């Protein structure tokens, strides 16, 4: 390979990691490679400055546009998707284009057309779940994959349709969840889903600004999961409940004999734990009957 080909490959690699470099999210070896390349490549150094200016200009450009719920997670994920290199000599045009794209994304989100690729979803989930233990990581991945990256119907399914979707074994949890859920959240979806080889039962509650998942996943599916060194945040009747948080996500979990149970939301941490405290006794009793 010629020096020119090598240089183009280095530039292509750098551009694919540019947003991660700006965010300070590269591992040490990749960070060193990027910094070495920047010292040797004026074009990529100028592109870096252009990208930083573009981000700075983007904030005031969309400040007056109301941000719909959950858009933050989707935009963060899209920024981690490798981007094609822009012409470094046109930063003003690039900034204007990204401003239009951001406003368009908000509009698209409102009408249910905003989508991310599977790769960007996986990148986002990996980035937010890396600092929490395996027990919490399972539920968070299910929640983000299935509740955050989702288009919701204008007219939610009826309780009867939801019960049919999750099957007779779990249909009885629907009234338990509705009874103990925060009063400002309504049940909009109940179904069965699969993520990373784990099948789970998923109930989703939401309002205009908050999202909450109740998830039941079998311990026997996928890699083994343990609480590790995580200390229980609350214990009642011999039922330890664990709690974690990462970015805007609050996670609470308990285990039955066969199932991992999660409540994951973007409500305040104490409210999320209080919701689990309200639901756990009846959900645990329901699972004991199911498992007997």
Backbone bond lengths (Angstrom), bond angles and torsions (degrees), N, CA, C in turn:
res aa  C-N    CA-C-N  psi(-1)  N-CA   C-N-CA  omega(-1)  CA-C   N-CA-C  phi
1 X - - - 1.470 - - 1.528 108.49 -
2 X 1.348 117.85 133.29 1.449 121.95 -179.52 1.514 111.05 -72.78
3 X 1.363 115.42 165.92 1.458 119.37 177.74 1.519 111.47 -61.45
4 X 1.349 114.77 -35.69 1.470 117.52 178.59 1.507 111.77 -64.21
5 X 1.353 116.90 -43.42 1.461 120.30 178.16 1.522 111.12 -63.20
6 X 1.341 116.02 -41.17 1.461 119.74 178.73 1.519 110.87 -62.12
7 X 1.342 116.30 -42.58 1.461 119.78 179.24 1.512 112.24 -62.21
8 X 1.357 116.54 -41.28 1.460 119.27 179.02 1.521 111.30 -64.75
9 X 1.319 116.19 -39.75 1.460 119.65 177.82 1.528 111.30 -63.64
10 X 1.359 115.95 -41.22 1.466 119.33 177.79 1.516 111.10 -62.60
11 X 1.339 116.74 -42.22 1.466 120.26 178.74 1.525 110.91 -64.24
12 X 1.336 116.55 -41.68 1.462 120.52 179.13 1.527 110.87 -62.15
13 X 1.332 116.15 -42.63 1.458 119.82 178.38 1.523 111.17 -64.37
14 X 1.337 116.14 -42.95 1.463 119.32 179.42 1.527 110.87 -61.86
15 X 1.339 117.45 -45.79 1.458 120.69 -178.31 1.521 111.42 -62.42
16 X 1.328 117.26 -33.77 1.464 120.12 -179.79 1.528 111.94 -68.63
17 X 1.355 116.72 -19.50 1.452 120.75 -177.77 1.524 113.08 -113.47
18 X 1.338 116.53 10.25 1.458 119.89 -171.12 1.518 112.56 -61.41
19 X 1.323 117.15 -45.82 1.472 119.44 -178.55 1.525 110.93 -65.80
20 X 1.319 116.90 -39.33 1.460 119.72 176.89 1.528 110.75 -63.84
21 X 1.336 116.72 -36.52 1.465 120.92 178.11 1.525 110.17 -63.86
22 X 1.334 117.47 -46.13 1.467 121.61 -179.92 1.517 110.49 -63.50
23 X 1.330 116.52 -37.88 1.463 120.52 -178.97 1.521 112.92 -76.25
24 X 1.354 117.50 -8.58 1.459 120.04 -177.70 1.510 113.28 70.58
25 X 1.350 116.83 33.04 1.458 120.47 -174.35 1.535 112.73 -112.34
26 X 1.326 117.17 10.68 1.464 119.19 179.08 1.523 111.10 -82.51
27 X 1.332 118.12 144.92 1.469 119.93 172.74 1.529 109.74 -66.29
28 X 1.327 118.12 159.53 1.474 121.07 -173.33 1.518 114.60 -54.32
29 X 1.354 118.30 -42.16 1.463 119.19 -177.33 1.523 111.41 -66.54
30 X 1.343 117.30 -41.61 1.465 120.27 178.22 1.526 110.92 -68.30
31 X 1.327 117.39 -35.94 1.458 121.42 178.16 1.525 110.65 -62.35
32 X 1.327 116.55 -43.18 1.462 120.54 179.50 1.522 110.87 -63.23
33 X 1.337 116.93 -41.76 1.457 120.47 178.68 1.526 111.43 -62.44
34 X 1.338 116.51 -41.32 1.466 120.17 179.89 1.530 110.96 -65.72
35 X 1.321 117.61 -43.35 1.456 120.39 -178.91 1.530 111.21 -66.31
36 X 1.323 117.22 -37.03 1.464 120.82 175.52 1.524 110.39 -63.19
37 X 1.334 116.51 -43.80 1.462 120.49 -179.96 1.526 110.88 -64.34
38 X 1.321 118.16 -39.53 1.461 121.19 -179.68 1.531 111.60 -62.02
39 X 1.325 116.70 -36.27 1.463 119.63 179.71 1.533 111.62 -68.84
40 X 1.325 116.35 -23.83 1.459 120.56 -174.79 1.522 113.75 -104.09
41 X 1.344 117.78 -9.50 1.472 120.59 -173.23 1.528 110.57 -128.50
42 X 1.319 119.06 98.18 1.477 121.39 179.61 1.526 112.99 -60.44
43 X 1.326 117.74 -34.76 1.467 119.76 -178.26 1.525 111.36 -63.85
44 X 1.324 116.93 -44.52 1.471 119.82 179.17 1.523 111.16 -70.00
45 X 1.340 117.39 -32.86 1.469 120.38 176.17 1.521 110.15 -63.53
46 X 1.347 117.11 -40.85 1.462 120.14 177.41 1.528 111.10 -67.77
47 X 1.330 117.04 -37.05 1.463 120.11 176.95 1.523 111.41 -63.48
48 X 1.335 116.49 -37.69 1.459 120.84 176.86 1.520 110.48 -60.45
49 X 1.333 117.30 -47.34 1.459 120.56 179.32 1.526 111.02 -64.22
50 X 1.333 116.19 -38.17 1.459 120.42 177.73 1.517 111.16 -61.84
51 X 1.348 116.28 -43.74 1.468 119.97 -179.95 1.527 111.52 -64.35
52 X 1.340 116.70 -40.14 1.467 120.05 178.40 1.525 111.05 -63.49
53 X 1.358 116.54 -43.72 1.468 119.88 178.78 1.524 111.22 -64.10
54 X 1.336 114.98 -39.70 1.459 120.00 179.48 1.519 110.66 -60.28
55 X 1.324 117.22 -42.91 1.469 120.45 178.39 1.521 111.00 -63.77
56 X 1.341 116.26 -41.56 1.462 120.04 -179.79 1.519 111.26 -63.92
57 X 1.345 117.15 -38.05 1.456 120.98 179.39 1.518 112.14 -73.67
58 X 1.315 117.00 -26.64 1.454 121.31 -176.71 1.522 111.64 -67.14
59 X 1.335 117.60 -38.41 1.460 120.71 -175.21 1.515 112.96 -58.28
60 X 1.377 119.59 -56.38 1.468 117.78 179.24 1.517 113.26 -67.26
61 X 1.345 116.84 -24.56 1.461 119.44 -177.66 1.516 112.50 -65.79
62 X 1.335 117.27 -30.56 1.471 120.27 -177.65 1.524 112.46 -113.51
63 X 1.344 116.32 11.82 1.462 119.44 -175.90 1.515 112.50 -60.68
64 X 1.344 115.94 -35.14 1.463 119.53 -175.48 1.515 113.12 -83.18
65 X 1.344 117.72 -4.62 1.466 120.67 -178.91 1.512 109.62 -91.82
66 X 1.352 119.19 120.99 1.472 120.57 179.40 1.524 110.60 -59.59
67 X 1.322 116.41 133.48 1.460 121.17 -179.54 1.515 110.29 -89.34
68 X 1.316 119.31 119.74 1.457 120.75 179.07 1.516 111.06 -70.76
69 X 1.338 117.40 158.53 1.462 119.89 -179.02 1.521 111.21 -61.06
70 X 1.331 114.26 145.05 1.457 124.65 173.22 1.530 113.83 73.90
71 X 1.380 118.57 -4.39 1.453 119.44 -178.59 1.524 111.21 -65.59
72 X 1.337 116.82 -33.43 1.464 120.34 -179.83 1.523 111.23 -53.68
73 X 1.325 116.45 -47.14 1.465 119.75 -178.58 1.519 110.90 -63.33
74 X 1.321 117.04 -38.62 1.456 119.78 -176.96 1.527 110.91 -70.82
75 X 1.333 116.94 -40.85 1.464 119.40 179.56 1.522 110.33 -66.85
76 X 1.349 117.30 -41.66 1.464 120.09 178.80 1.535 110.65 -59.16
77 X 1.315 115.71 -40.29 1.460 118.92 179.89 1.516 111.33 -66.62
78 X 1.345 117.45 -40.47 1.455 119.78 -178.08 1.516 111.72 -67.07
79 X 1.341 117.34 -30.05 1.461 120.01 178.49 1.514 112.45 -68.24
80 X 1.350 117.00 -20.43 1.464 119.76 179.86 1.522 112.48 -88.39
81 X 1.323 116.46 -5.26 1.461 119.72 175.71 1.524 108.72 -77.18
82 X 1.343 119.90 132.40 1.462 120.79 179.06 1.521 111.98 -51.89
83 X 1.351 117.14 132.40 1.452 122.87 -176.32 1.522 110.38 -107.59
84 X 1.337 118.41 142.35 1.463 120.32 173.89 1.518 110.62 -65.26
85 X 1.330 115.80 144.61 1.467 120.18 -177.98 1.521 110.26 -65.97
86 X 1.334 116.25 134.02 1.460 121.42 174.47 1.513 109.22 -95.59
87 X 1.310 116.52 160.41 1.462 120.68 177.11 1.525 107.88 -69.05
88 X 1.333 115.67 120.20 1.448 119.51 -174.30 1.516 112.69 -68.59
89 X 1.355 117.42 -14.77 1.457 119.29 -177.55 1.523 112.62 -89.19
90 X 1.355 117.87 8.89 1.470 119.77 -179.90 1.512 111.20 -130.78
91 X 1.349 119.71 55.94 1.465 120.65 -177.26 1.510 113.37 -63.83
92 X 1.349 117.05 -34.78 1.471 119.04 -177.66 1.521 110.20 -65.83
93 X 1.343 116.57 -43.62 1.464 119.76 178.90 1.516 111.09 -64.44
94 X 1.355 117.20 -39.99 1.460 120.84 179.34 1.517 110.78 -63.56
95 X 1.337 116.57 -42.57 1.465 119.95 -179.60 1.517 110.80 -62.57
96 X 1.356 115.81 -42.25 1.463 119.16 179.43 1.513 110.78 -63.87
97 X 1.344 116.53 -40.39 1.468 119.74 -179.53 1.509 111.34 -64.17
98 X 1.344 117.71 -41.67 1.461 120.30 -179.40 1.514 110.97 -67.94
99 X 1.340 117.16 -35.47 1.466 120.01 176.59 1.525 110.53 -60.46
100 X 1.358 115.89 -47.39 1.464 119.78 177.78 1.519 110.65 -61.02
101 X 1.356 116.97 -42.20 1.455 121.28 -179.86 1.517 110.94 -60.82
102 X 1.347 117.76 -41.67 1.459 121.01 -177.89 1.518 111.21 -66.31
103 X 1.342 115.97 -44.85 1.466 118.73 177.80 1.516 110.27 -63.92
104 X 1.355 115.80 -39.40 1.462 119.09 177.12 1.505 112.18 -63.67
105 X 1.343 116.88 -36.69 1.463 120.26 178.76 1.510 110.93 -63.67
106 X 1.352 116.08 -40.15 1.469 119.59 178.42 1.520 110.17 -63.79
107 X 1.344 115.80 -44.11 1.462 119.21 177.74 1.524 110.49 -62.20
108 X 1.332 115.78 -45.65 1.456 119.71 179.05 1.501 112.72 -60.41
109 X 1.331 116.64 -37.54 1.465 119.99 179.04 1.523 110.23 -61.93
110 X 1.346 116.15 -45.02 1.461 119.40 -178.70 1.523 111.36 -59.21
111 X 1.330 117.42 -34.56 1.456 120.52 -177.46 1.525 112.54 -96.04
112 X 1.342 116.47 5.92 1.457 120.45 173.99 1.499 115.22 78.54
113 X 1.361 118.29 24.79 1.447 120.35 -178.78 1.520 112.87 -109.91
114 X 1.323 119.10 0.23 1.463 121.84 -177.24 1.517 109.12 -79.72
115 X 1.329 115.96 122.86 1.452 120.02 -177.26 1.525 110.89 -135.82
116 X 1.293 116.73 152.16 1.456 122.02 174.50 1.522 108.74 -121.50
117 X 1.315 115.80 154.65 1.457 119.89 178.74 1.519 109.81 -71.77
118 X 1.330 118.51 157.78 1.472 120.35 175.25 1.525 112.49 -56.04
119 X 1.334 116.33 -36.23 1.455 119.08 179.88 1.512 113.05 -64.25
120 X 1.334 117.24 -41.57 1.456 119.83 -179.85 1.522 110.94 -70.55
121 X 1.322 117.09 -34.40 1.467 119.88 175.46 1.527 110.17 -61.78
122 X 1.328 116.28 -47.75 1.457 120.03 -179.35 1.521 110.99 -62.23
123 X 1.334 116.51 -39.43 1.458 120.54 179.42 1.521 110.56 -62.59
124 X 1.327 116.40 -42.85 1.463 119.22 179.99 1.527 111.18 -66.50
125 X 1.322 117.13 -45.97 1.465 120.41 -179.28 1.520 110.69 -59.93
126 X 1.342 116.21 -42.47 1.464 119.74 178.76 1.521 111.01 -63.23
127 X 1.328 117.08 -37.91 1.465 119.85 -176.67 1.515 112.16 -69.35
128 X 1.339 118.15 -35.31 1.465 119.20 -177.59 1.522 112.82 -87.11
129 X 1.332 117.44 -20.12 1.466 118.99 -174.61 1.524 113.88 -100.25
130 X 1.328 117.17 -2.22 1.451 119.42 -174.90 1.512 114.91 -66.97
131 X 1.335 117.72 -24.29 1.467 121.24 -174.64 1.531 113.61 -99.63
132 X 1.326 118.22 10.78 1.461 120.52 178.99 1.519 109.37 -121.42
133 X 1.331 117.20 159.75 1.448 122.12 -176.67 1.509 112.89 -70.27
134 X 1.329 115.84 168.32 1.460 120.14 -175.32 1.519 112.78 -62.29
135 X 1.332 117.38 -35.36 1.472 119.48 -179.63 1.519 110.55 -58.13
136 X 1.327 117.09 -47.78 1.457 120.82 -177.66 1.529 112.15 -77.21
137 X 1.337 115.82 -28.56 1.462 119.92 -177.76 1.518 111.76 -63.76
138 X 1.326 116.64 -36.55 1.467 120.26 -179.53 1.526 110.46 -61.31
139 X 1.319 116.87 -51.48 1.452 119.64 -178.21 1.512 113.13 -66.21
140 X 1.345 116.73 -39.71 1.460 119.64 -179.85 1.525 110.95 -63.09
141 X 1.337 117.28 -41.99 1.455 119.64 177.83 1.522 111.86 -60.86
142 X 1.332 116.99 -43.19 1.463 120.60 177.60 1.526 110.97 -60.13
143 X 1.341 115.91 -44.51 1.465 120.88 -176.77 1.524 111.27 -64.31
144 X 1.327 117.14 -50.03 1.458 119.90 -176.71 1.527 110.40 -66.92
145 X 1.338 116.56 -44.65 1.463 120.93 -179.31 1.523 111.61 -59.78
146 X 1.319 116.55 -42.26 1.466 119.74 -167.22 1.526 113.95 -105.69
147 X 1.339 118.90 -24.61 1.455 120.16 -177.38 1.525 112.50 -106.26
148 X 1.347 117.10 -40.65 1.463 119.57 -178.88 1.519 110.70 -75.79
149 X 1.338 117.35 -48.22 1.458 121.52 -179.33 1.524 109.78 -89.89
150 X 1.305 116.08 70.33 1.465 119.94 -175.57 1.519 109.94 -149.09
151 X 1.310 115.01 145.02 1.458 121.29 169.03 1.521 107.96 -95.60
152 X 1.329 116.90 123.94 1.458 121.04 -177.73 1.529 110.45 -95.33
153 X 1.319 116.50 140.33 1.474 119.14 178.58 1.521 111.07 -68.76
154 X 1.320 115.82 148.50 1.458 119.97 177.98 1.530 110.80 -62.68
155 X 1.322 116.33 -36.45 1.459 121.21 179.11 1.528 108.51 -114.13
156 X 1.340 117.50 106.16 1.466 120.10 -178.14 1.524 111.38 -60.02
157 X 1.327 117.09 153.88 1.467 120.29 175.80 1.528 110.39 -60.37
158 X 1.315 115.41 155.90 1.462 120.48 176.55 1.519 109.78 -73.42
159 X 1.338 117.99 161.85 1.467 119.78 175.85 1.523 112.57 -55.05
160 X 1.319 116.86 -35.75 1.462 120.10 179.48 1.530 111.12 -67.61
161 X 1.329 116.80 -40.15 1.461 120.38 178.00 1.531 111.26 -66.72
162 X 1.334 116.13 -38.03 1.460 119.35 177.66 1.528 110.79 -65.32
163 X 1.327 116.19 -42.81 1.460 119.92 179.28 1.520 110.74 -61.62
164 X 1.325 116.95 -39.05 1.460 120.41 178.34 1.529 111.04 -67.10
165 X 1.347 116.53 -35.75 1.462 120.76 -177.06 1.522 112.33 -68.31
166 X 1.323 117.92 -34.33 1.467 119.04 -177.99 1.528 112.14 -96.59
167 X 1.337 116.93 -9.14 1.455 119.84 173.93 1.517 113.74 91.02
168 X 1.323 116.95 161.61 1.470 120.87 -174.15 1.522 113.87 -65.19
169 X 1.339 118.20 -27.25 1.465 118.75 -178.31 1.520 112.35 -68.55
170 X 1.343 117.65 -30.39 1.463 120.31 -178.69 1.523 113.59 -112.98
171 X 1.313 118.11 0.19 1.466 119.59 -179.15 1.526 111.88 -57.99
172 X 1.330 116.69 -30.55 1.457 120.28 -177.69 1.516 114.69 -70.31
173 X 1.341 118.69 -13.00 1.467 118.62 179.00 1.520 111.26 -79.97
174 X 1.324 117.91 -17.19 1.469 120.12 -177.53 1.524 111.45 -59.52
175 X 1.341 120.14 -52.74 1.468 118.30 178.93 1.525 112.63 -64.55
176 X 1.337 118.62 -30.36 1.463 120.53 178.73 1.530 110.63 -66.79
177 X 1.328 115.97 -42.77 1.467 119.98 178.77 1.517 110.30 -66.29
178 X 1.311 117.75 -44.07 1.469 120.43 -178.51 1.531 110.93 -65.29
179 X 1.326 116.41 -34.84 1.465 119.77 -178.68 1.525 111.92 -66.77
180 X 1.322 117.60 -38.87 1.459 120.81 -172.57 1.527 114.09 -104.54
181 X 1.321 118.27 2.53 1.460 120.72 179.68 1.524 110.25 -73.55
182 X 1.335 118.22 153.13 1.467 120.54 173.37 1.518 110.49 -53.82
183 X 1.323 116.15 141.79 1.457 120.75 -172.43 1.507 115.17 -63.63
184 X 1.340 117.70 -22.29 1.462 119.85 -178.30 1.528 113.14 -89.31
185 X 1.329 117.25 -0.42 1.460 120.86 179.36 1.520 109.78 -109.83
186 X 1.328 116.14 137.43 1.462 118.81 177.99 1.514 110.18 -119.64
187 X 1.320 115.30 147.59 1.459 121.45 179.88 1.522 109.11 -72.78
188 X 1.344 116.39 121.20 1.462 120.35 -176.53 1.517 112.74 -115.39
189 X 1.349 117.20 -14.27 1.459 118.71 -178.01 1.516 109.81 -160.11
190 X 1.332 116.12 140.12 1.466 122.79 171.44 1.520 106.64 -141.45
191 X 1.311 116.63 126.75 1.461 119.89 -176.69 1.523 109.86 -161.33
192 X 1.326 116.23 178.12 1.461 122.54 172.46 1.521 107.83 -107.96
193 X 1.331 115.71 141.84 1.454 120.24 -176.43 1.528 109.17 -142.15
194 X 1.319 116.87 168.91 1.462 122.86 177.90 1.520 108.89 -134.83
195 X 1.322 115.74 134.57 1.461 120.66 174.91 1.517 108.40 -147.28
196 X 1.327 116.67 127.25 1.471 122.86 -179.19 1.535 111.69 50.92
197 X 1.318 114.78 48.08 1.464 122.93 174.34 1.524 114.13 69.03
198 X 1.313 117.95 10.43 1.467 120.62 174.10 1.526 108.87 -108.51
199 X 1.321 116.11 127.81 1.453 121.95 173.95 1.526 108.20 -90.48
200 X 1.307 117.26 135.37 1.458 119.14 -178.86 1.522 111.15 -144.03
201 X 1.326 113.80 154.26 1.460 122.47 173.63 1.519 107.11 -94.54
202 X 1.314 116.69 131.29 1.459 121.18 -169.38 1.528 110.34 -132.03
203 X 1.332 116.09 122.82 1.455 122.66 173.05 1.523 107.67 -114.53
204 X 1.335 117.32 130.41 1.457 122.55 -175.63 1.521 109.30 -119.17
205 X 1.334 115.13 128.46 1.457 122.08 176.21 1.522 108.25 -119.74
206 X 1.328 117.44 146.59 1.454 119.37 -178.20 1.525 110.95 -159.18
207 X 1.342 114.64 163.92 1.456 122.38 164.38 1.522 106.39 -133.84
208 X 1.331 118.10 -156.54 1.459 119.24 -175.70 1.527 113.12 -71.71
209 X 1.324 118.20 -17.33 1.460 119.18 -175.20 1.520 114.44 -135.06
210 X 1.325 118.95 -7.02 1.462 121.78 -176.75 1.521 110.45 -127.13
211 X 1.337 113.98 152.11 1.464 121.45 -178.25 1.518 107.99 -138.08
212 X 1.334 116.86 135.26 1.467 121.83 -178.93 1.515 109.81 -139.50
213 X 1.328 116.29 134.11 1.465 122.54 176.89 1.522 110.13 -113.58
214 X 1.321 116.07 141.29 1.459 123.12 166.02 1.520 105.66 -116.20
215 X 1.335 116.63 121.03 1.462 121.80 -170.15 1.526 110.30 -127.21
216 X 1.335 115.96 136.10 1.464 123.29 174.60 1.524 106.99 -122.57
217 X 1.328 117.24 119.18 1.456 120.37 179.20 1.527 110.11 -132.07
218 X 1.307 116.54 139.74 1.468 120.85 -176.76 1.523 111.38 -71.53
219 X 1.329 116.07 136.76 1.462 120.68 176.61 1.524 111.50 -65.17
220 X 1.314 117.22 -30.45 1.465 120.57 -172.02 1.514 112.92 -75.79
221 X 1.345 118.51 -9.21 1.456 121.17 -178.00 1.524 109.92 -102.50
222 X 1.325 116.79 138.12 1.445 120.89 179.90 1.518 111.52 79.36
223 X 1.336 116.73 -175.84 1.466 120.95 -179.70 1.519 111.30 -63.71
224 X 1.346 118.33 154.61 1.465 121.10 177.18 1.526 111.13 -59.29
225 X 1.323 115.95 146.49 1.458 122.44 -178.75 1.521 108.68 -128.99
226 X 1.326 116.94 132.06 1.457 121.61 176.81 1.523 109.29 -133.69
227 X 1.328 114.97 162.91 1.460 120.04 177.22 1.521 111.36 -75.35
228 X 1.345 117.38 -16.28 1.451 120.43 -179.86 1.513 111.32 62.04
229 X 1.330 116.35 -131.68 1.464 121.81 -179.48 1.530 112.39 -92.49
230 X 1.329 116.98 10.73 1.465 120.54 -177.33 1.528 109.99 -72.45
231 X 1.330 116.89 124.14 1.463 121.37 -179.85 1.523 109.68 -84.98
232 X 1.332 118.07 141.15 1.467 119.98 177.96 1.523 111.43 -59.58
233 X 1.326 115.32 138.32 1.458 120.39 175.91 1.517 111.30 -85.28
234 X 1.350 116.03 -19.31 1.459 120.53 -175.93 1.522 107.56 -164.14
235 X 1.320 116.91 139.12 1.463 121.54 178.12 1.513 108.84 -136.90
236 X 1.319 115.76 130.58 1.463 120.36 176.20 1.522 108.30 -145.83
237 X 1.336 116.28 132.15 1.452 120.44 -179.74 1.511 112.94 60.79
238 X 1.330 116.92 32.85 1.455 120.30 -179.51 1.509 114.31 73.26
239 X 1.328 117.37 15.64 1.467 122.08 -178.11 1.529 109.34 -111.12
240 X 1.346 118.67 96.91 1.463 120.13 179.14 1.524 111.63 -73.69
241 X 1.313 115.17 136.85 1.457 121.99 178.17 1.522 108.85 -118.18
242 X 1.322 116.42 132.22 1.460 122.41 -175.97 1.527 110.05 -106.99
243 X 1.319 114.99 152.30 1.461 120.02 -176.15 1.524 109.89 -139.14
244 X 1.329 116.36 138.52 1.461 122.72 173.34 1.515 108.27 -145.97
245 X 1.324 115.41 166.03 1.461 120.63 174.31 1.516 108.84 -146.34
246 X 1.319 116.01 148.47 1.458 122.21 175.38 1.521 107.04 -151.88
247 X 1.330 115.92 127.99 1.455 121.86 -173.80 1.532 108.71 49.97
248 X 1.323 118.26 -124.58 1.467 119.74 -176.20 1.533 112.54 -91.34
249 X 1.317 117.65 -1.10 1.463 120.89 -172.73 1.525 111.11 -93.95
250 X 1.327 116.12 130.50 1.463 123.94 174.33 1.521 108.16 -109.16
251 X 1.336 116.22 132.10 1.463 121.26 -172.90 1.519 109.21 -127.44
252 X 1.320 117.21 128.82 1.464 122.80 172.37 1.521 107.71 -128.21
253 X 1.347 116.73 144.57 1.461 119.37 -174.59 1.521 110.99 -150.05
254 X 1.339 115.67 146.14 1.457 121.37 166.25 1.524 107.93 -138.30
255 X 1.327 115.95 168.26 1.457 121.17 -177.72 1.524 110.44 -124.07
256 X 1.319 115.51 139.80 1.461 120.88 166.85 1.524 107.45 -101.37
257 X 1.315 117.35 -168.72 1.469 118.66 179.34 1.519 111.87 -60.75
258 X 1.333 116.92 -42.96 1.463 121.13 -172.72 1.524 114.39 -112.74
259 X 1.326 117.85 -11.87 1.459 119.91 -170.22 1.524 112.87 -126.18
260 X 1.342 114.43 151.66 1.454 123.26 164.52 1.525 106.68 -102.02
261 X 1.323 116.01 132.48 1.460 121.00 -177.41 1.528 108.32 -120.33
262 X 1.337 115.99 133.85 1.458 121.00 -176.81 1.525 111.05 -129.94
263 X 1.322 115.00 145.53 1.461 122.41 161.55 1.515 105.48 -123.18
264 X 1.320 115.81 120.26 1.461 122.04 -176.29 1.526 107.96 -130.44
265 X 1.324 116.20 131.89 1.454 119.34 -175.35 1.514 110.83 -155.03
266 X 1.339 115.40 173.41 1.452 120.86 169.05 1.533 109.91 -108.12
267 X 1.324 116.66 25.60 1.464 121.19 169.94 1.527 108.35 -79.43
268 X 1.347 118.96 165.03 1.470 120.09 176.46 1.533 111.21 -56.84
269 X 1.338 115.96 153.06 1.459 121.32 -173.21 1.526 112.04 -56.60
270 X 1.324 117.27 -44.81 1.459 119.47 -178.07 1.524 112.07 -67.33
271 X 1.328 116.33 -34.62 1.468 118.54 177.42 1.518 110.96 -68.42
272 X 1.329 116.65 -39.72 1.459 119.44 178.84 1.531 110.66 -63.36
273 X 1.345 116.70 -43.75 1.462 120.00 178.29 1.523 110.60 -65.77
274 X 1.347 117.07 -38.73 1.465 120.13 178.67 1.524 111.04 -63.43
275 X 1.329 116.87 -36.39 1.466 120.27 176.25 1.520 110.63 -63.73
276 X 1.329 116.71 -42.85 1.460 119.88 176.28 1.524 111.15 -63.50
277 X 1.311 117.80 -42.49 1.465 120.91 179.01 1.525 110.90 -60.41
278 X 1.330 116.50 -35.76 1.468 120.13 179.76 1.522 111.71 -73.49
279 X 1.329 117.13 -36.65 1.465 120.80 -174.57 1.520 113.57 -88.38
280 X 1.334 117.21 -32.20 1.470 120.73 -168.93 1.524 114.27 -55.72
281 X 1.331 120.77 -46.22 1.470 118.73 -177.32 1.529 113.23 -58.80
282 X 1.330 116.99 -46.40 1.469 119.01 -178.02 1.529 111.27 -72.73
283 X 1.332 117.95 -37.03 1.467 119.84 177.62 1.518 111.43 -67.45
284 X 1.333 116.53 -39.02 1.465 120.19 177.92 1.524 111.17 -64.07
285 X 1.336 116.58 -43.17 1.463 120.31 178.58 1.529 110.80 -63.34
286 X 1.345 116.40 -39.34 1.463 120.59 178.56 1.526 110.60 -62.64
287 X 1.326 117.07 -43.31 1.467 120.32 -179.18 1.522 111.74 -67.55
288 X 1.323 117.26 -35.79 1.478 119.17 178.61 1.521 109.88 -61.11
289 X 1.327 118.08 -41.16 1.468 121.09 177.62 1.540 110.36 -66.30
290 X 1.329 116.03 -40.66 1.461 120.32 179.99 1.521 111.53 -64.03
291 X 1.329 116.85 -35.49 1.456 122.07 -175.20 1.539 113.17 -85.66
292 X 1.335 116.47 -13.58 1.471 119.31 -175.87 1.534 111.10 -78.50
